[in-house]
Amino acid sequence: MDAFYASVETRDQPHLRGLPVCVGGRADQRGVIAAASYEARGFGVHSAMPTARALKLCPDLVLLPADFDKYTRVSRQIMEIFRRYTPVVEPLSLDEAFLDATGTERLFGDAVEIGGRIKEDILKETGLVASIGVAPSKFLAKLASDLDKPDGFRVIQEDEVRAVLDPLPVSKIFGVGPRTAKRLESLGVKTVADLASRERNEVQKRFGASGAWIHDLAHGIDPRRVHSQRIEKSHGMERTFVKDISDREELRLILYEFCEEVAWDLRHRGLRGRTITLKIRYWNFKTLTRSKTLEYPINMGKRLYSTARELLRRVPAGPVRLIGVQVSNLSDVREPAQNDLFDQGDPQVARPDGGDGRMERATKALDSLRRRYGRGAVIPASLMARDRVRDRASEGGLESEGQVP
Amino acid sequence: MKVLCERETLREALTIATSVIPNKSTRPAVENVFVRADGDALELVGTDLDVAVRYRVDNVKLEEPGTALVPARVASDFVRDLSGETVRLGSQGSSFLIESEDERCELTTIDPDEFPGVSQFGEGEQGSVSVLGATFSRLVSRTSFAAAREAGRYAMHGILVVIEDDELRMIATDGRRLALASATIDRNGEPLNQGPAIVPTKAMQLFCRVIDDPTEMVEIHFGENIFGLRTSKAEVFARLIDGDFPRYSAVVPSSTENLVEADAVTFGKKLKLVANVTSVDTRAVRISLEPGQMKILGRSDSTGEATAQLAIQYDGDPVDIVFNPDYLIDGIKNCETDVLRLEFNQRNTPGKFTLGENYTYIVMPITVDT
């Protein structure tokens, strides 16, 4: 989707059309730009840029707060449209996805035909403009969709791969960031053609495994398949504060809140995790992470917090700008779980009908209350009367990402 | 100091003392063995500040009393490699001499006063109890395998030792399985209660090592924050783990609905067989019981599935329970009887294994969400 968040906002507020519109956090709260309309991009504003800087570049910028619930709803609508044409849809983010159109010819026509129909459907049903790329591999398809943005529709056929790739700068290759691009340039490699003409061994020697990868891509070789079921590797939440926080008690409370949120999301997805990682960014942007792998996976907020708090103890004091907690090493709750004999030193009480421990049962009960009456219906007493990270009233916790800008 | 001793007894004593002594310490004196020749005995002392051993070397001829602080590793290795049968030890100024026939070494020493103070058994001290050496060792070997090894379960890194109503009891758990063994202490006199004390597992192994004669009575001592054991030759002290041991007695089911009796060796073999297909991530075997028969099933998504059956004593309703096979195999390895008893109530409550007389092993099952 083109400038997704910003487009959704201008669609809903037509008087903003043609103006430089951005979605993001406020400058006085150290916000960053999450999405910029093409008008705003004309001023040099781009996503991930601090809002304060964006306002300097474009003083007339229309800054709107992010409404992730809305974007999530639109995202679901778009994904729904994709799935009409093929079941093999791999979402990359809220507004991007890879589709594998193999085998759909007799139903809907070839990939080019499907691409056109999807673009049409999206415009008709959501009022938003999508850019589409059709190509024989993931890398080329993504590249194609970016080439004619906005409102693009680009097809790269098998026999025109070289012609399209050759003149492009190497930075267009997925995996070549500014640093690699610089190193390549020092070797006299500027365009994809330059890179493709080098010996594979030579590139591999200089850049290791990623060298072989970028060399393959330069030749249009990308064996990755489209996976419709993305396996989640981690789940977490982090936040930059409006003002640095030094008070440990305050940090602990925030951490507790994050842990409750992340644990809820894990339970909601039927997952448990074993590795807990704490991320701290200090006032001077020095960033530390500390992690701990437990013996058995968890998805209870309190258990998560007890580990996160322990990790917090291991980082030095100082004004903190950002704090985050992440759970990885995820597994399905249906996988067999070794139970503990003890529940905090006391014997684990088992129900005659074969239920779980006390905390699991209590959590199950609380979760069903939250599903029924909203997320804010039951919260830990220590977190009462605090500004919530998420809006408690939002629909039964169906948010798809545990990230807050 | 001048002492004449047998090489073999000295070697043994040095090995035991050195086993406690750390290779590197913030206090260099601790990297040494303290040697004392006094009265009619030669004594070696080693410590890592948590555990201390005091070991007496027998059959010595003492010519001149004295003390020395000797580099432990070197002295121990040198004595081990000597070829003569007798060894002469002596100190000369700041050097320590080890001589045997035509072999000799001179070690640099440091001031013996640098060595930290080490506890000593008082005579007829309060909190001391006599037990048979074999009894003590047996209780340790019956329980120590179940103690926690991974970091983070501090209070479970030791064996709980307690004397209640003339019964010496040891308990070890890692939070998911628990071994409990006890033995009656013959005692003439007042009923006795001592402990509980959480003794580090590592120290427990040293305690067993110094019991070289199982028929000998040893003395154990429950101190304020220390646990000690004395044999005719050695005294060992260990600093206790300061933590709350879980309420172990409450997880031992008092009454159970299901009782299984199986041949321990066959059960162990079949478990091991089936466990081969389970993966490292999900070590789990399902035990399905029917009257007269047990079926063991192991499966993993990546490898496949295996089953084995064996004849058992069981006359209840068909029921399933899932365990980590490693825990069961550990228990069966220590089983002292031919027939192993397994009792449990539900598939999610602890299984109770009887591995011998006064020897119980509790394993928490694995639950599989259905």
Boltz contact constraints between the chains, C-beta under 6 A:
constraints:
  - contact:
      token1: [A, 333]
      token2: [B, 369]
      max_distance: 6.0
  - contact:
      token1: [A, 334]
      token2: [B, 369]
      max_distance: 6.0
  - contact:
      token1: [A, 335]
      token2: [B, 282]
      max_distance: 6.0
  - contact:
      token1: [A, 336]
      token2: [B, 282]
      max_distance: 6.0
  - contact:
      token1: [A, 336]
      token2: [B, 284]
      max_distance: 6.0
  - contact:
      token1: [A, 336]
      token2: [B, 366]
      max_distance: 6.0
  - contact:
      token1: [A, 336]
      token2: [B, 368]
      max_distance: 6.0
  - contact:
      token1: [A, 337]
      token2: [B, 367]
      max_distance: 6.0
  - contact:
      token1: [A, 338]
      token2: [B, 176]
      max_distance: 6.0
  - contact:
      token1: [A, 338]
      token2: [B, 324]
      max_distance: 6.0
  - contact:
      token1: [A, 338]
      token2: [B, 366]
      max_distance: 6.0
  - contact:
      token1: [A, 339]
      token2: [B, 364]
      max_distance: 6.0
  - contact:
      token1: [A, 339]
      token2: [B, 367]
      max_distance: 6.0
  - contact:
      token1: [A, 340]
      token2: [B, 175]
      max_distance: 6.0
  - contact:
      token1: [A, 340]
      token2: [B, 176]
      max_distance: 6.0
  - contact:
      token1: [A, 341]
      token2: [B, 251]
      max_distance: 6.0
  - contact:
      token1: [A, 341]
      token2: [B, 364]
      max_distance: 6.0
  - contact:
      token1: [A, 342]
      token2: [B, 175]
      max_distance: 6.0
  - contact:
      token1: [A, 342]
      token2: [B, 246]
      max_distance: 6.0
  - contact:
      token1: [A, 345]
      token2: [B, 244]
      max_distance: 6.0
  - contact:
      token1: [A, 345]
      token2: [B, 246]
      max_distance: 6.0
  - contact:
      token1: [A, 346]
      token2: [B, 247]
      max_distance: 6.0
  - contact:
      token1: [A, 347]
      token2: [B, 250]
      max_distance: 6.0
  - contact:
      token1: [A, 347]
      token2: [B, 251]
      max_distance: 6.0
  - contact:
      token1: [A, 350]
      token2: [B, 348]
      max_distance: 6.0
  - contact:
      token1: [A, 350]
      token2: [B, 349]
      max_distance: 6.0
  - contact:
      token1: [A, 354]
      token2: [B, 346]
      max_distance: 6.0
  - contact:
      token1: [A, 354]
      token2: [B, 348]
      max_distance: 6.0
